[in-house]
Amino acid sequence: MWNFVCASKTREPRPTSSWAGEKVSEAGKRAAILWKEISEAEKKKYEDEAAKITKQRRANYEKLTPQAQNALKIQTQERLSRSDKFSYHKKIKELGKPKQPANAYALYVQEIAKGAKSVDEAKISTKKAAQGWNAMNARERAPYVAKFETLRQQYEAELKAWESKMLKTGQEIPKRPIKRTASAPARKTTAAKPVRRASSVPARKTAAKKPKAVGTKGRGRPKKIATAKK
């Protein structure tokens, strides 16, 4: 069926296409109905055309440099991550999941920027709020911290009740999507020069040579001199 959608959207001119401005979900539903109505021969025609488009895209991708390929991968992953995030928030909104409260700083910023009449005024107010918050001491921040704590406790109670309701109705709770990442291309590494390692065999100890005794060759011990008895 996706072959039909892909080929149809590329076959028709974009400005006058009946698919232009239509949501993907709506286009998919319409394509599913039309796909069931066409013959096998027509399906084969769309499948061949879709395969041709895929092959051409692959050939164009192979012509890119490794850096350009990696940049394209990152761009694609970022687009898919945004799509996952949008789908997640849309789903939890439909299910009525309680919204997390703003923290103490955000509550202060909201209060400062409340009277802003334009986007530019709101930006200026936000900048002033950041400076004012940094200049405040703990006692001055206490009211906003206390308000956040009250909202946080209220949120946790509502979230617990909502999760209990989901379990009772058998509704699966959506999980927050994990950010998609593209693997970076492997760097070329040059062979490292071999490093001479010290021998693990301990060096042999050499005994110090004893000094030769000093003496006269051929001479014996000195004779004792006899002393006369008195």
SULURPE-V199920 format. One record per pair of residues at least 24 apart in sequence whose ideal C-beta (glycine too) atoms are under 7 Angstrom apart, sorted by the first residue. I is the first residue (numbers start at 0). GAP is how many residues later the second one is. D is the distance in Angstrom with one decimal. If there is no record, write none. Layout:
# SULURPE-V199920
{{I;GAP;D} {I;GAP;D}}
This chain:
# SULURPE-V199920
{{0;30;5.8} {0;31;5.7} {0;34;4.5} {2;43;4.9} {2;44;4.7} {2;47;3.7} {3;27;5.5} {3;30;6.9} {3;31;5.0} {3;42;4.8} {4;26;4.6} {5;44;4.9} {5;47;6.4} {6;39;4.5} {6;42;4.3} {6;43;5.1} {9;43;6.2} {65;119;5.0} {69;112;6.6} {69;114;6.4} {69;115;5.3} {72;109;3.7} {73;108;4.7} {76;103;4.1} {76;104;6.1} {76;105;4.7} {79;100;5.3} {80;98;5.3} {80;99;4.8} {83;93;3.7} {84;92;5.9} {87;86;5.7} {87;88;6.2} {87;89;5.2} {90;83;4.8} {91;82;5.7} {94;76;6.8} {95;66;6.8} {96;65;5.9} {97;57;5.7} {97;60;4.1} {97;61;5.1} {97;64;5.8} {99;55;6.1} {100;47;6.5} {100;50;3.6} {100;51;5.9} {100;54;5.3} {102;45;5.6} {103;37;6.4} {103;40;4.1} {103;41;4.6} {103;44;4.4} {104;28;5.8} {106;37;4.9} {106;40;5.8} {106;41;6.1} {107;25;5.7} {107;36;5.0}}
